[in-house]
Amino acid sequence: MKEPGKVERLDEAALGGLESVLRAECGMVLAPSVRRSLGTALTRAAEAHGLPPRDFLHRLLARDTGAVESFIGYAVIGETYFFRHPEQLRELARVASVHVGPFLVWSAGCASGEEPYSIAMALLTAGLVPEHIRVVGTDVSGRALERARQGIYSPWSVRRMELALERRYLSLRPDSVTVPPEVRARVEFRRHNLVTDPPPLSGAQAIFCRNVLIYFPPETIPLVLKRLLSALAPGGWLFLAPAELPFTRGLGLEEQVVEGLPVLRKPLAKEPPAVPPSEPVPLRGPSRAPGSPLQALPVVRPPPTVTPLAASLPETLAPAAPSGPLVRDTLEQARAAARAGHFEQAEAFARLAARELSPEAYLLLAMVSEERGDVREAVASVRKALYLEPQLAIGHAMLVALYGQLGQADEAERARRNALRALEGLDDELVLRGVEEMTVGGLRRALVPGVKMGKSGAR
């Protein structure tokens, strides 16, 4: 016998009425496979309001504001939890760790917020400067966004999260977990409809829109994807759920395999123009500020010859080893521009080489940043070089002077010890990798006076 007031099966008229609510309030037309879940959404929303489903349905069809908002939340908000699809977050962290400057990510259809907070945690773990991290989470449900802003969840939301990350980023209680202010500060939430509203941002380095496209009929999906791609920067990454990847065929996206699963990338923009000819001047050595252990560093300088960059570069650089000819040529163009004092062009060419994950390119970007007086940005670029090549001795040595300029004596001393450790067992005559060639012996001698840089002033 059917329970009084319970809606076990909705007829076509009721389903049509519920769909008309979704169309009118958020421009959404559900795919047939999702349409069958509207009865469940109606029952749950009614229970949340303490009403029999039939009574709630009447309020809903009468466009009662509270009923509509609650129903939308249950109809379009799927299951989510922290660090869902962790392989995609690991790839995001890898990409972000070698990015210079602000890093913007859009979490489209973020539901109750676990995804954008997970993104922020992944970027913090990758070592990005917190002020450079900006994650925008959007959803059509104001109810879900309000919960997201509070940042309080049940333990079930962290069931797939690594214990170390859970302890590092969440405040744990027996019955709840809370996202701390330092993580919440990196995330902002906005109400947004993917079908009816223009993109809420532009120039994103990555966009996550996972398990959202399945809520739209086939004719709507291309429109949504077009808007997502318009908000993505050239070279930016689009992360979808695995089942949604077929929707992107024919859009010109590059596909790369990460941990056995494909991820998508928007093609890069065209390359910058060649550097105009100019008389070369000595390139400023790395971090030779007064008092720097590199101030008197002997440098082995090759003749200032420059290998011309190819007349026309491909629009999208294919992955290549950092020692590949194209990267070497691009770095030489960057060095030539820096010698001529064209720092903007030097930066442009260095960024090209950085796309191929060249540690030397990030060292050159650090020099350009320091030349402009942006010491913190220089530190960030050196750290990216060291992420790619942890034993890059000259990178650690550059941090000695940079941290010294920032007044961070402990960090400078730690960098000095790391540089000396990277030199252990190497012959003094060996030429080290870097923007300009330096010998092991020269760098080792330059670092010795740094033993007085610790807390106590001596070791």
Buried (B, 14 or more C-beta within 10 A) or exposed (E): EEEEEEBEEBEEEBBEBBBEBBEEBBBBBBBEEBBEBBBEBBBBBBEBBEBBBBBBBEBBBEEBEEBBBBBBBBBBBEEBBBBBBBEBBBBBBBBBBBBBBEBBBBBBBBBBBBBBBBBBBBBBBBBBBEEBBBBBBBBBBEBBBBBBBEBBBEEEBBEEBEEEBBEEBBEEEEEEBBBEEEBBEBBBBBBBEBBEBEBBBEEBBBBBBBBBBBBBEEEBBBEBBEBBBEBBBEBBBBBBBEEBBEBBEEBEBBEEEBEEEBBBBBEBEEBBEBBEEEEBEEBBBBBBEEEBBBBEBEBEEEEBEBEEBEEEBEEBBEEBEBEBEBBBBBBBBBBBBBBBEBBEBBBBBBBBBBBBBBBBBBBBBBBBBBBEEBBEBBBBBBBBBBBBBEBBBBBBBBBBBBBBBBEBBEBBBBBBBBBBEBBEEBEEEEEBBBBBBBBBBBBBBBBEBBBEBBEEEEE
